Amino acid sequence: MHPYDKKHALYIIKKFSNCIAFNIPYSSHSAITAINPLYRVYNIVKEILFSEFSPANFRRYFFQRYNLQERKARYKYVLSRIKTRELNYNLSRWKIVCKKRPKRSIGLIGAAQACDKLQLYSEMESYAEKAIAKFPDNANCHIVYAQAAERRKEWDEALERWKRVSIKYSERAEGLIGVARVYDKLKLYSQMESYAQKAIEKFPDNANCQIVYAQAAERREDWDNALDRWQHVSINHSDKSEGFIGAAQACDKLKLYSQMESYAQKAIKKFPDNAKCQIVYAQAAERREDWDNALDRWK
């Protein structure tokens, strides 16, 4: 293909990426590199580039070539490739920041967080240790240091680190939430409730505090309180799916199936692509023994 034609093809792919596979996010050349071997986009574009082009023609051409199942599988694979490449690129950039700005904590914290996203938890721990050694009074360094232990499932160490955060940086909600979350993993639910209460008293408007507070009641199987707390989350933080899902699940445990259906409908309406919302929506029909709707929803 002539260089100009290739440039034109890339422009078409960027402009009409929604025709390729359900709005693949175009952020860098890595997106094109990932798409190219999977979809043979250059060949498709080359075949229609000099004919009368329109987005509808492109969509029809592509969708005739691959069935729905193939498109979905390829779409997921492309997204994972794009995400991995971008994260690797971000980690490389943070490493450069570490070298060029050694007196600033942001490089080490950023590198640790990039490792977290890439699930490189031993490397994350290494960067977090360097950060805490170099900047012992930095709150964000302490937080990422606690997160590193949590990711490696070293619960005793994580608990100790989060407690240090909660004491040293009492103005930050992360410490109390982190301690409560670790107690959850250790199945020490009364301690989880205690720290969740401290968090909600100190940070009553914090969404994550309200969520962990509701989870604490849920873990203790205190369903009345759990429902009340999840309702509070769904009202005050309607942008969080957890509130609707949690309220629906508490209604399920209390055998309030019509209320469960109501919360499930709100969840699926507000978060139609959320898998957990879809599951609780199907369960709601099942609990009411509405088998036709249950079958349709589970499908």
C-alpha atoms as one frame of an Amber mdcrd trajectory, in Angstrom:
protein
   0.000   0.000   0.000   1.234   3.504  -0.829   2.347   5.451   2.297  -0.406
   8.045   1.777  -3.009   5.313   1.449  -1.734   3.673   4.661  -1.959   7.021
   6.464  -5.482   7.465   5.143  -6.370   3.928   6.279  -5.102   4.669   9.806
  -7.214   7.816   9.831 -10.285   5.788   8.855  -9.584   3.186  11.539  -9.260
   5.905  14.179 -12.350   7.788  13.034 -14.566   4.742  12.660 -13.133   2.499
  15.389 -16.690   1.951  16.617 -17.346   0.119  13.336 -14.448  -2.247  14.049
 -15.436  -3.669  17.408 -17.791  -1.882  19.765 -15.826   1.310  20.426 -12.289
   0.050  20.975 -10.595   2.973  22.760  -8.009   4.575  20.488  -5.281   6.118
  22.616  -2.002   5.453  20.837  -0.348   3.687  17.928  -0.354   0.528  20.106
  -4.100   0.261  19.476  -3.510   0.023  15.720  -0.661  -2.458  16.243  -2.933
  -4.650  18.367  -5.845  -4.473  15.939  -3.825  -5.051  12.776  -3.009  -8.814
  13.083  -6.421  -9.636  14.525  -8.706  -7.932  12.065  -6.503  -7.579   8.996
  -7.817  -4.039   8.934  -5.337  -2.809   6.362  -6.553  -5.421   3.911 -10.186
  -4.587   4.573  -9.578  -0.857   4.208  -7.438  -1.357   1.117 -10.250  -3.284
  -0.573 -12.841  -0.546   0.046 -10.616   2.535   0.188 -10.981   3.405  -3.471
 -14.656   2.483  -3.663 -17.494   4.653  -2.416 -16.742   4.651   1.326 -19.147
   5.171   4.205 -19.187   4.017   7.840 -22.218   1.855   7.095 -20.344   0.073
   4.280 -17.365  -0.510   6.541 -19.549  -1.892   9.356 -21.426  -4.161   6.972
 -18.194  -5.433   5.406 -16.604  -6.212   8.769 -19.703  -7.695  10.382 -20.269
 -10.011   7.419 -16.737 -11.348   7.832 -17.002 -12.247  11.552 -19.923 -13.595
  13.546 -20.938 -12.147  16.941 -19.031 -14.683  19.033 -15.800 -14.111  17.075
 -16.200 -10.325  17.333 -16.675 -10.473  21.104 -13.677 -12.778  21.589 -11.470
 -10.627  19.372 -12.703  -7.451  21.062 -11.764  -8.763  24.544  -8.356  -9.881
  23.301  -7.671  -6.541  21.635  -8.627  -4.646  24.788  -6.327  -6.792  26.932
  -3.458  -6.263  24.464  -4.013  -2.509  24.374  -4.251  -2.308  28.182  -1.085
  -4.355  28.728   0.911  -2.351  26.200  -0.236   0.952  27.649   0.545  -0.178
  31.213   4.012  -1.387  30.198   4.536   1.971  28.520   3.386   3.748  31.704
   5.748   1.668  33.878   8.660   2.564  31.576   7.757   6.232  31.863   7.570
   6.059  35.676  10.998   4.409  35.743  12.335   7.394  33.790  10.691   9.769
  36.304  12.421   7.862  39.143  15.809   8.426  37.507  15.277  12.037  36.449
  13.430  13.195  39.599  15.031  11.210  42.448  14.047  13.851  45.023  10.340
  13.465  44.289   8.176  10.628  45.619   5.833  10.624  42.618   8.158   8.455
  40.474   8.395   5.566  42.951   4.684   5.752  43.809   3.721   5.826  40.129
   6.009   2.871  39.321   4.533   0.874  42.245   0.983   1.624  41.062   1.862
   0.644  37.474   3.270  -2.660  38.806   0.004  -3.132  40.717  -1.989  -2.778
  37.485   0.328  -5.251  35.755   0.036  -7.651  38.736   3.800  -7.519  39.291
   3.431  -7.573  43.049   7.041  -8.371  44.009   8.202  -5.401  41.911   5.444
  -3.312  43.453   6.755  -4.224  46.918  10.289  -3.278  45.832   9.237   0.201
  44.636   7.051   0.690  47.729   9.979  -0.188  50.022  12.223   2.275  48.186
   9.521   4.932  48.501   9.001   4.391  52.242  12.767   4.357  52.886  13.335
   7.566  50.941  10.184   9.445  51.959   9.211   8.075  55.408   6.794  10.934
  56.171   4.871  10.816  52.882   1.279   9.574  53.317   0.986   8.232  49.752
   4.176   6.205  50.180   2.745   4.582  53.318  -0.533   3.838  51.506   1.131
   2.174  48.502   3.406   0.269  50.938   0.329  -1.138  52.713  -1.334  -1.930
  49.379   1.765  -3.880  48.288   1.463  -6.233  51.289  -2.269  -6.573  50.659
  -1.756  -7.511  47.014   0.709 -10.231  48.036  -1.891 -11.505  50.558   0.473
 -11.053  53.478  -2.408 -10.162  55.769  -0.531  -9.731  59.070   1.988  -7.407
  57.463  -0.777  -5.567  55.581  -2.719  -5.124  58.828   0.309  -3.658  60.575
   0.989  -1.258  57.692  -2.624  -0.094  57.394  -2.810   0.478  61.165   0.302
   2.636  60.887  -1.424   4.665  58.149  -4.613   5.028  60.208  -2.645   6.330
  63.237  -0.042   8.470  61.477  -2.403   9.934  58.875  -5.721  10.050  60.716
  -6.978  12.714  58.310  -6.966  10.104  55.489  -9.801   7.592  55.160  -7.612
   4.969  53.449  -6.032   3.735  56.696  -9.275   2.815  58.472 -10.739   1.335
  55.278  -7.574  -0.720  54.697  -7.607  -2.114  58.246 -11.302  -3.051  57.932
 -10.650  -4.688  54.560  -7.780  -6.807  55.957  -9.891  -7.887  58.944 -12.491
  -8.980  56.381  -9.885 -11.189  54.696  -8.864 -12.594  58.093 -12.576 -13.257
  58.863 -12.369 -11.163  62.041 -15.725  -9.518  61.487 -16.212  -7.837  64.877
 -12.875  -6.000  64.426 -13.914  -5.169  60.858 -17.156  -3.650  62.201 -15.219
  -1.635  64.788 -12.911  -0.022  62.206 -15.775   0.453  59.738 -17.682   2.375
  62.426 -14.646   4.541  63.124 -14.339   5.226  59.391 -18.014   6.168  58.957
 -17.978   8.408  62.034 -14.889  10.252  60.860 -15.652  10.324  57.115 -19.475
  10.100  56.856 -19.599  11.257  53.215 -16.832   9.000  51.918 -18.251   6.394
  49.489 -15.642   3.729  50.303 -16.254   4.142  54.051 -19.982   3.642  53.524
 -19.353   0.569  51.356 -17.025  -1.118  53.880 -19.503  -0.210  56.665 -22.291
  -2.015  54.783 -19.995  -4.965  54.032 -19.200  -5.288  57.759 -22.894  -5.807
  58.574 -23.167  -8.216  55.654 -20.245 -10.338  56.857 -21.841 -10.613  60.321
 -25.111 -11.615  58.595 -26.869  -8.682  60.231 -29.197  -8.348  57.260 -31.480
  -5.583  58.599 -28.512  -3.309  59.253 -26.870  -4.408  55.999 -29.996  -3.435
  54.028 -30.202  -0.081  55.796 -26.529   0.646  55.114 -26.663  -0.455  51.467
 -29.757   1.724  50.951 -27.730   4.620  52.326 -24.970   3.916  49.765 -27.461
   3.646  46.873 -29.021   7.014  47.786 -25.884   9.017  48.618 -23.596   7.451
  46.010 -25.862   6.458  43.144 -22.829   6.355  40.817 -21.627   3.221  42.670
 -23.149  -0.104  41.606 -22.261  -1.678  44.968 -25.151   0.088  46.726 -27.869
  -1.350  44.480 -26.289  -4.808  44.323 -25.766  -4.926  48.095 -29.336  -3.787
  48.815 -30.729  -6.407  46.405 -28.652  -9.171  48.024 -29.736  -8.110  51.532
 -33.385  -8.181  50.373 -32.714 -11.681  49.036 -31.490 -12.846  52.460 -34.539
 -11.228  54.121 -36.824 -12.873  51.522 -38.108  -9.467  50.370 -38.204 -10.521
  46.744 -40.299  -7.666  45.345 -37.843  -5.168  46.879 -34.982  -7.253  45.545
 -36.499  -6.990  42.058 -36.843  -3.217  42.470 -33.179  -2.750  43.389 -32.075
  -5.176  40.671 -34.018  -3.200  38.072 -32.452   0.062  39.245 -29.018  -1.567
  39.068 -29.470  -2.974  35.558 -30.931   0.306  34.312 -28.068   2.360  35.685
 -25.233  -0.137  35.015 -26.384  -2.268  32.030 -22.885  -3.630  31.289 -22.038
  -4.617  34.868 -21.856  -8.420  35.208 -22.821  -8.432  38.906 -25.888  -6.300
  38.173 -26.944  -8.744  35.469 -26.487 -11.708  37.834 -28.540 -10.172  40.654
 -31.188  -9.160  38.081 -31.492 -12.791  36.966 -31.529 -14.021  40.579 -34.385
 -11.616  41.391 -36.604 -13.223  38.755 -35.566 -16.670  39.968 -36.492 -15.875
  43.587 -39.947 -14.730  42.487 -40.280 -17.968  40.490 -40.790 -15.950  37.326
 -39.165 -18.671  35.270 -39.665 -17.175  31.788 -37.999 -13.920  32.803 -35.352
 -15.817  34.790 -34.474 -17.919  31.743 -34.303 -14.857  29.530 -32.097 -12.973
  32.016 -29.726 -15.877  32.640 -29.317 -16.319  28.870
